[in-house]
Amino acid sequence: MQTARSLPTSDVASTIGKRDRKPLPRAWAPLGLIFAAFLLPSVAGALWLKVMTSVVIYTLTAASIGLLYRKLGQVSLAQVAFMGCGGWVALRLAYGVGLPFELNIFVGGLFAALTGMIFAYPALKMRGLYLALVTLMAAGGFGILINVLQFPNGGPGFLGFAVKSVSYMPRPWVAQTDAAYFRYCVIVVALGFGLIYLHEHSRPGRAWSLIRRSEAVAMSAGVNVTAYKIWGFGLSGFLAGVAGGLLAGNLQLLDARSFPPAESVMIFALTVVGGAWHWYGAVIAALLYRFMPALLNDLGVNGDAAYIIFGAALIHALITAPQGIAGQIAGLSTRWTKGWGASR
């Protein structure tokens, strides 16, 4: 049996050559997607541009769900409520204070993060089905509350709601047109993914991985389980809140119908279908959630038929693809890369 030292020089060179032929860096994939997104407004019509802006916004929401599920093993069905919190605060600040758009969505995100930290309290005591039920009930409570209070629309008082005179939320000065706002949302969502990446590849990410594996092991390693769980829920809430602020800027007006509690279940299911373990799984989930119904409507089919497709896709993911569509794509890419390297 030959060892590495006894290999002929030609074999060693061949081996080194194969090792040097690595696939393209992973950074090229998101950069290429961002570049393609920036070109999209030049070829998309007004209707499809609105749809794709919504896809970009809900990508951030799906990413916030995937973060909790992937790193902490927690199922949160309140992300739509977090979006509503962020959107409500962003609208109220825009009408009442007149802050710049960026500050409006940032403060809305902070408010949603605080709400997420409150939701983290049940997560300290329970997980799985029980936590999912608690967060779903909380989302239902938000739906009832927002039906009573309504979203601000430029009216007087603290709530800022008016029955007759309605004004629209101003967009940032650099993104007044739909095309410019689409690109603006792409940049904000890319920054959100960057924030997730920094957390996952630093101390919080390592702590979350230990907690997901075993809370007892994490505590024995000196990890403050309570603090890091609250941190995770706060970050997830912040991202969803920013997405809610972006949605307010896209529609320039929100109402209670924008955030039905049942949609939290749908978005979570589609995040699983898309692939919570891969960054582009959130993109796939958002495409399924917003693009698929619009495409069916454009083809003359009732968009609600998409829910049948979603159900079949979820069953497929649970049985044959636990890492979702993104996991299948990653597996095919790995096999193709290995085959390409072997052929050379």
ABEGO torsion letter per residue (X at the ends): XBBAAABBAAAAAAAAAAAABBBBBAAAAAAAAAAAAAAAAAABBAAAAAAAAAAAAAAAAAAAAAAAAAAAGBBBAAAAAAAAAAAAAAAAAAAAAGBBAAAAAAAAAAAAAAAAAAAAAAAAABBEAAAAAAAAAAAAAAAAAAAAAEBBAGBBEAAGBBAABBBBBBBBAABABAAAAAAAAAAAAAAAAAAAAAAAABAAAAAAAAAAABAAAAAAAGBBAAAAAAAAAAAAAAAAAAAAAAAAAAAGBBBAAABBAAAAAAAAAAAAAAGAABAAAAAAAAAAAAAAAAAAAAAGBBAAAAAAAAAAAAAAAAAABAAEAAAAAAAAAAAAAAAAAAAX
